[in-house]
Amino acid sequence: MHSPAVSADGSATTMTCTNTHTPKTINLGVHKQWDDANNQDGIRPSSITAYLVKNGVKTDKSVTLNADDDWENANAFPNLPVYENGVKVAYGVEEDVPSGYTVTTSGIDRDHDITIDQYSVKTMDYKYSQVSDSSSDTPRFV
């Protein structure tokens, strides 16, 4: 037990101790990649809007990317809390997908950046996956 601080005249005074903690934050960047044969079909939009997704929920925070900024903003979403109520926050992005395109979004990489890959399907592409069929030894493709 500590005794109260005493002033020079012998009267007790109150001391205040303040604990300070600065919560961890990250800056989240977004980089847009196009896989459309260098806009071969001429349908690439002049810009896209990417929205911050927090714990699976789309937020109203957004960033616009275009060719003038090389489809990148390294500090798109600054000072995001790493934890909320002691639980680590999962971040991602969602974009308004342009007509004629599909989108895949990579996870948060080592620098907390997110890359959006997008391409236009104007030629017939087939993706085959071998599937095991327990009723025969012959593989089938779907």
Buried (B, 14 or more C-beta within 10 A) or exposed (E): EEEEEEEEEEEEEEEEEEEEEEEEEBBBBBBBBBEBEEEEEEEBEEBBEBBBBBEEEEEEBBBEBEEEEEBBBEEBBEEBEEEEEEEEEEBBBBBEEBEBBEBEBBEBEEEBBBBBBBBBEEEEEEEEEEEEEEEEEEEEEE
